[in-house]
Amino acid sequence: MSAITRTLGVSARVMTQVRNDKRTLGLMMLVPSLLIGLLSWMLDSQKMFDHVGPSLVGLFPFTVMFLLTSITTLRERRSGTLERFLTMPLRKGEFVVGYALAFGGLAIIQALITLSFAVYLCGLTITGETWQLIVVAISNALMGMSLGLLASAFANTEFQVVQLMPTFIFPQIMLGGIFVPRDNLPDVLKAISDWLPLSHAIQALNDLTNNTATADIQNEIWILWAWVLAAVLLGSMTLKKRTP
């Protein structure tokens, strides 16, 4: 059995598992859209929604994919599934890539649903290219997925995954430009925010609403993809066979 076949086998198993979990599917596919819809309903001004909407299109799928991926991967370790997999001719990298493919596919579907809801039902105004908007939304959901894979290596329980959110998620939300524009941050915090992936996702989405140059948006997308690749590689290197 080739490495590609083994990897696709892991991916197919994860997809089957998630498809049979209706609550997980509901959380992943519907909650980000419902939150964005609630916000657009709360805001009387369309201009205000156009200002904060792009950030939330990036934030909600990112957070949901982080939680879903990290908790699911952790359960595989706690149940001993990963340990049984690795007694077969299956390497950690193949296991992680298989998970990344499965959750990556789910992340793409989630991003498209959330984006379509925000643009066509909530009226989010986008002046940039549609294909760039789709790529940025998908890249952001994949970023949450890859960080979730990485975070699962440092947690032993689902509660610890939630505790990791202040480390992996909250600093990115605070410094990503949602509450305070990044250009208005102190120099030290601005330098830190430049190294956080969510900052670049939010920047790309904001650029798309402000008709920024295509080259600038593409640079943000490349940074996001570099983070996705790095997180998946680190996740494969740090993944433990089983949680004590």
N, C-alpha and C positions, 0 to 999 in steps of 0.2 A: 504494500500500500504506500503510495507516494505521500510526500509532505502536503501537497495541495489537497489530496483526497482526505487526509486526516483533518486538515484545517477546516475544510468545507463540512466535514461530518460534525465537528464541534459546533460550527455555526448553525447547521440545520437543527441540531439538538436544542440549542438555545432558542431559536425561533419557535420551535414547537412548544417549548416550555412557556414562553411568554404568551403565545397565542392562546394557550389554554387558561391563562390567568386573566380573567376579564377585568378585574379591578386594576391590575397593573396597566393593562391596555387603556383603560379609561383615564387613569392618572396621567399617563404619558401623552396620549393623543388629545385629550379634551381640556385638561386643567389649564395649560398655558393660554389657550384661546379664550377660555371663560374668564380668566383673570384680566386679559387685555380688553375683553368686551366690557367687563365691570368698570375698568378704569375709563374707557371711552364714554361710558354712560355717566360716570361721576363728573367728568369734566364738561363744563358747558361750552367751552371755547374749542373749536376745531383746531385753531392755531396752537393752543396749549397741548392738545393731544398729538399734533404733528411734532411738537418739540420733545415730548417725553416718550411717545410711542415707540420710536426706533430702539431706544435703550431697552425697553421692556420686551420687545420682540427678540432681542438678544439675551436678556437676562432669564426669562422664565424657562425657555427650552434648555438653556445651559444648566440651570439648577436642577430641573427635573431629571435630565439625563445623567447628571452627576450622581444623584441619589439612587436612581434605579440601577445604574451599572455597578456602582460600588457595593450596594447591598446584595444584588444578585450574585456577583462574583464572590463575595464573602460567604454567602450560603453554600456555594459550591465547595469552598475550602472546608467549612465547618461540617458539611455532610460527608466529607471524604471523597467526593466525586473527583476532585482534581488529583488526589493521591492515587485513585484507581486508574485515572487516565494516564498518569505518568508511569505506571507500572507497564503500560503498553508502549510500543515504539512511538510515543508522542512527546514532543519537547514542550517546554514552557512557552517558548515563542509561538509555536503552532497553536497552543491553547489560547494564548492572549490574542493572537491575530484572528482566530476563529470567533472569539467573543467580540472583538472589535468589528469584524464584518457584520455579525448579527445585529449588534446594537447600533452600528453605523447605519445599516439599512433602516432600522426603526427610527434613528435620529433624523434621517432624510425625510421620511414620511411625516414625522412630527413637525419638522421645520416647515415643510410645505403647507401643512394644515394651518399652523399658527400664522404663517405669513399670509396665506390666502384670506384667512379670517380678518386679520388686521387691515389688509388693503381693500378687500372687496366688500366686507360687511361693516367694518368700523371706519372706513374712509381715510386710512392713513395715506398721506400724500407722499409720493415718491417721484423725484425729478430725474433720478439717475436711470441707468439701464436696468431693465427687468432681470436680465440674466445675472447681472452682478448682485442684485438683491437676493436672488435665489441662492447663489454661491455663498454669499456671506451668511445667510441664515443657516444653510446646511453646515458650513464650516463651524459655526458657533455651537450647534447641537453636537457635532462630532467632537468639539473641544470639551464639552461637558462629559461626553462618553469617555474620552481618553483620560481625563483627570479622574473620573470615577474608577477606572481600572487601576490607575496608580494609587489612589487613596485606599483601595481595598487591601493593598499589601500592608498597610500600617494599622489596620483595625482588626480586632478580635471578635467584636459583637456589632450588631446593627446600631446599638446606642452609641458606640464609639464612632461609627460612620457619621452620625449626626453631630457628635462632638468635633469631628474634623472639619465641619463646615466653617467655623470661625477661622481656620487656618487656610483652607483651600478656596473658599467662596467669599466670605464677608470682606476681607481686605480688597478683593477685586471689585466688589460692589461699591465700597466706599471711595475707592480711588479711580474708578472707571469712568467718571464723568457724569454719573447719573444725578448726584446731588450738587456737586460743584464742578464747573467746567475744569478740565485738566489744566488748561493754561492759567487758571487762577490759583492753582495749588502752590504751596511753598516748593522751592526748588528741589529739596530732598524728596518730598512726596511725589513730585512730578517725575523725577528720575525713577522712582520705584514703580510708578504706574506705567512707565514705558516698557517695563519688563513683565507686565501682567497681561495674559492673553485676552481677558474680557475687555480690557481697555481698548485693544485694537479692534475687537468685534463691535463694540459700541461706537468707536470712531468711524469705522467703515459704514455702519448703518446711518449714523448722523450725516456723513458725507453724502450718502445717497439721497438724503432729503434736502441737501443744500446745493446740489448740482456741482459737487467738487470734481476736480479733474480725474479722469479715469485712471491715470497712472498712480495717483495717490491711493485710490481705493484698492487697486491691484496689489500695491505694496502691503497694505493691511491684510489682504487675503493671504499673501505668501507668508507673512508672519504667523498667522493663525495656523496654517498648514504645517509650518515648522514646529509649532507647539504640539499639535496633534501627534506628529511623528515622534517627537521626543518623549512625550508622555507614554505612548504605547511601548516604545523601546525600554523606557525605565520601568514600566509596569511588568514587562516580561522578565527583566533582570531581578526585580525585587519580589516577585510573586512567591509566596510560601506554599508548600505542598498542602499543608493542613494547619488549621487553627487549633492550638492547644485547648 
